[in-house]
Amino acid sequence: EHESGEVEVDSRYIFDAEMLHGYGSSSIKTFVFGDEVESIPNALCYSMKGFESVTLPNSLKSIGIKAFEYTALTEITIPEGVEYVGRSAFYNAALTQVNWNAISANKDMFNETTIFLNEYGQYYITSFVFGNKVKDIPAYICYGLQELKSISIPESVETIGERAFYACWLTGS
C-alpha cells in the first residue's frame, strides 16, 4: 500500500482477501488492478468506509460476492469482458454513476434476492449507462433504483432481462 492509500495489484491471482476485510477501515482508498487480473475475490473491500475508487482492468471476468459492499465508491465502470458479478457486489456502496459495458454477462446472474447494486429504493444512483457493445441487459440489474435521472440503452441491445428496470422512476429531465 502506498502512503496515498492506493493499492496496486499486478498479479493474475489476487491474495487472500480475508486479510483485507475493512469493517470500517479507511486507510485503503483505491485499488488499481493490472492487465492480467481476471477475478476479484469475495468481500475484497467489504465495509471499507474510506474506499473511494477502483480501476477495473479489461482482463476482468468476474467480481466476487460483496466485493465492494458498504464502500464510498461513487462511480463504477464494468469492463466488457465481465461475465459474472457476485451477489451484492456493490450493495450499499455510495454509487451515483454506473457504466455497464459487459457484453456477455450471464443474463440470469441477478434475481430479486441477489441484486448486485443496492436495496430496493436506493437513493444514490442517478445515472446508469449501458455501453455501445452491450447485447443483453441482465434481469433485475436496475431493480428499484428510484432516483435515476438517466438511463442510456444503446441500439446494440437485443434482450432485456426480467424486471431489469422494475420500480425505476426517472426523476430528472
C-alpha positions as CSV (number, residue, x, y, z in Angstrom):
1,E,0.0,0.0,0.0
2,H,1.2,3.5,-0.9
3,E,1.0,6.4,1.6
4,S,-1.8,7.8,-0.5
5,G,-3.9,4.8,0.3
6,E,-3.6,3.2,-3.1
7,V,-3.0,-0.5,-3.6
8,E,-1.7,-1.8,-6.9
9,V,-2.4,-5.4,-7.9
10,D,-0.5,-6.7,-10.8
11,S,-0.6,-10.4,-10.2
12,R,-3.0,-12.6,-12.1
13,Y,-4.1,-14.2,-8.8
14,I,-5.1,-11.9,-6.0
15,F,-4.0,-12.7,-2.5
16,D,-6.5,-14.0,0.1
17,A,-8.9,-11.1,0.6
18,E,-9.8,-12.2,4.1
19,M,-6.8,-10.2,5.3
20,L,-8.3,-7.0,3.9
21,H,-11.8,-7.2,5.3
22,G,-12.4,-3.5,6.1
23,Y,-15.0,-3.5,8.7
24,G,-14.8,0.3,8.8
25,S,-11.2,0.6,7.7
26,S,-10.4,3.9,5.9
27,S,-6.7,3.5,5.2
28,I,-7.2,1.9,1.7
29,K,-8.8,4.4,-0.6
30,T,-8.2,2.9,-4.1
31,F,-7.2,-0.2,-6.0
32,V,-5.5,-0.2,-9.4
33,F,-5.6,-3.7,-11.0
34,G,-3.1,-4.7,-13.6
35,D,-3.9,-6.0,-17.0
36,E,-3.7,-9.7,-16.0
37,V,-6.2,-9.7,-13.2
38,E,-9.2,-11.8,-14.2
39,S,-11.1,-12.2,-10.9
40,I,-11.8,-10.0,-7.8
41,P,-12.3,-12.1,-4.7
42,N,-15.4,-12.1,-2.5
43,A,-15.6,-9.3,0.0
44,L,-12.3,-7.7,-1.1
45,C,-13.2,-4.2,0.1
46,Y,-16.2,-5.1,2.3
47,S,-17.1,-2.3,4.6
48,M,-14.1,-0.1,3.9
49,K,-15.8,3.1,4.5
50,G,-13.0,5.2,3.1
51,F,-12.6,3.2,-0.1
52,E,-13.5,5.6,-3.0
53,S,-12.2,4.4,-6.3
54,V,-11.2,1.3,-8.3
55,T,-9.8,0.8,-11.8
56,L,-11.0,-2.5,-13.2
57,P,-8.9,-4.0,-16.0
58,N,-10.2,-5.1,-19.4
59,S,-9.0,-8.6,-18.5
60,L,-11.5,-8.9,-15.7
61,K,-14.1,-11.7,-16.0
62,S,-15.6,-11.9,-12.5
63,I,-16.3,-9.7,-9.5
64,G,-16.9,-11.7,-6.2
65,I,-19.8,-11.6,-3.8
66,K,-19.8,-8.4,-1.7
67,A,-16.5,-7.3,-3.2
68,F,-17.3,-3.6,-2.8
69,E,-20.2,-3.7,-0.4
70,Y,-20.5,-0.7,2.0
71,T,-17.8,1.4,0.4
72,A,-17.6,5.0,-0.6
73,L,-17.4,4.2,-4.3
74,T,-19.4,6.8,-6.3
75,E,-18.7,5.6,-9.8
76,I,-18.0,2.2,-11.3
77,T,-17.2,1.1,-14.8
78,I,-17.8,-2.6,-15.5
79,P,-15.4,-3.8,-18.3
80,E,-16.6,-5.5,-21.5
81,G,-15.2,-9.0,-20.6
82,V,-17.0,-9.3,-17.2
83,E,-19.2,-12.5,-17.3
84,Y,-20.1,-12.7,-13.6
85,V,-20.9,-10.2,-10.9
86,G,-21.5,-11.7,-7.5
87,R,-24.5,-11.2,-5.2
88,S,-24.4,-7.7,-3.6
89,A,-21.0,-6.8,-5.1
90,F,-21.9,-3.1,-4.8
91,Y,-24.7,-3.3,-2.3
92,N,-25.0,-0.1,-0.3
93,A,-21.9,1.5,-2.0
94,A,-22.3,5.2,-2.5
95,L,-22.6,4.8,-6.3
96,T,-24.2,7.6,-8.3
97,Q,-23.0,6.5,-11.7
98,V,-22.8,3.0,-13.2
99,N,-21.2,2.4,-16.6
100,W,-22.1,-1.2,-17.7
101,N,-20.0,-2.5,-20.6
102,A,-20.2,-6.2,-20.0
103,I,-21.0,-7.8,-23.4
104,S,-21.6,-11.4,-22.4
105,A,-22.5,-11.2,-18.8
106,N,-24.6,-14.1,-17.5
107,K,-28.2,-12.9,-18.2
108,D,-29.5,-14.7,-15.1
109,M,-26.9,-13.7,-12.6
110,F,-29.3,-11.4,-10.7
111,N,-32.7,-12.0,-9.2
112,E,-35.0,-10.3,-6.7
113,T,-32.9,-11.6,-3.8
114,T,-29.4,-11.2,-5.2
115,I,-29.5,-7.7,-6.8
116,F,-25.9,-6.6,-7.3
117,L,-26.3,-2.9,-6.7
118,N,-28.4,-1.8,-3.7
119,E,-31.5,-2.4,-1.8
120,Y,-34.9,-1.6,-3.2
121,G,-35.4,2.2,-3.3
122,Q,-31.7,3.0,-3.4
123,Y,-31.3,6.8,-3.3
124,Y,-27.9,7.4,-4.7
125,I,-27.7,6.1,-8.3
126,T,-28.8,8.8,-10.7
127,S,-27.2,7.6,-13.9
128,F,-26.9,4.1,-15.5
129,V,-25.2,3.8,-18.9
130,F,-25.0,0.7,-20.9
131,G,-22.0,0.6,-23.3
132,N,-22.5,0.6,-27.1
133,K,-21.5,-3.1,-27.4
134,V,-23.9,-4.5,-24.8
135,K,-26.3,-7.0,-26.3
136,D,-28.0,-8.4,-23.2
137,I,-29.2,-6.5,-20.2
138,P,-29.3,-8.9,-17.2
139,A,-32.5,-9.4,-15.2
140,Y,-33.0,-7.2,-12.1
141,I,-29.9,-5.1,-12.9
142,C,-31.6,-1.8,-12.1
143,Y,-34.3,-3.1,-9.8
144,G,-35.7,-0.4,-7.5
145,L,-33.4,2.4,-8.4
146,Q,-35.8,5.1,-7.6
147,E,-33.6,8.2,-8.1
148,L,-32.4,7.6,-11.7
149,K,-32.2,10.7,-13.7
150,S,-30.9,9.0,-16.8
151,I,-30.7,5.5,-18.4
152,S,-28.8,5.0,-21.6
153,I,-29.6,1.9,-23.6
154,P,-27.7,1.6,-27.0
155,E,-29.2,0.2,-30.2
156,S,-26.9,-2.9,-29.8
157,V,-29.2,-4.3,-27.0
158,E,-31.1,-7.4,-28.2
159,T,-32.6,-8.7,-25.0
160,I,-33.7,-7.1,-21.7
161,G,-33.9,-9.5,-18.7
162,E,-36.9,-9.9,-16.4
163,R,-37.6,-6.9,-14.3
164,A,-34.4,-5.2,-15.3
165,F,-36.0,-1.8,-14.7
166,Y,-38.7,-2.8,-12.2
167,A,-39.6,0.1,-9.8
168,C,-37.3,2.6,-11.5
169,W,-38.6,6.1,-11.9
170,L,-36.8,8.6,-14.0
171,T,-36.8,11.7,-11.7
172,G,-34.9,14.2,-13.8
173,S,-35.2,15.5,-17.3
